[in-house]
Amino acid sequence: MTGSIDNLILRHAYCDTLVERKTNSINLARRLELPVKIIQETVKELIKNGSLAKKDEDNISLTEFGRKQISVVMTGGVFDLIHIGHIFTLKQAKLLGDVLVVVITTDNNVRKLKKREPTNSQRDRAQVIAHIKDVDVAVIGNEGDFILTVKQIMPDIIALGYDQKFNEEDLMNKLRENKLEHIKIIRLNQYVPGKSTSKIMQEIIQKNIRM
């Protein structure tokens, strides 16, 4: 993870709020692999300039001012069987901002959208995605209302996969209705070879049948 120490700390503080994890100098030093003293001094300055706030002796939080100093990109999908097309998409999305938040489609919504059972549970899919280099944090989406997920994350940019069934105009109208018109919508490019989870699953099934 690259960036100034200030920026890295603000990014981690933001991600911690999404997964309800404590932010403190010891945890930050471990994750960033930096001396605790350097983190403590930087945190002190960030509190002084209003980017962070001290919640208690063992927890700090990102302020509204601090949040404005980082750009957050939100993208999402099922991510059931990870392939090179997914990696390409996530790399594109990460280039758009400082923090990449990936929203994982719930198991129930997979059943509705794909008309099949997910191969892996929403929890497992989230854990796998969270370990991909370009992903800062993975969260499980809201079961019924996409806008509730947007309000939880409050991204600066929503990055849509090339084949995601979102109508940009309809989505923009929903954002306006909820006073979220400041959020930009960007449609990502397709990975040229055209790998998809559905094609991979079909290939697996066909190979097994032949065996």
Secondary structure, DSSP 4 states (H G I P E B T S, - for coil): --S-HHHHHHHHHHHHHHTT----HHHHHHHHT--HHHHHHHHHHHHHTTSEEEEETTEEEE-HHHHTTS-EEEEEE--SS--HHHHHHHHHHHTTSSEEEEEEPPHHHHHHHHSS--SS-HHHHHHHHHTSTT-SEEEEPPSS-HHHHHHHH--SEEEEPTT----HHHHHHHHHHTT-TTSEEEEPPPPTT---HHHHHHHHHHHHHH-
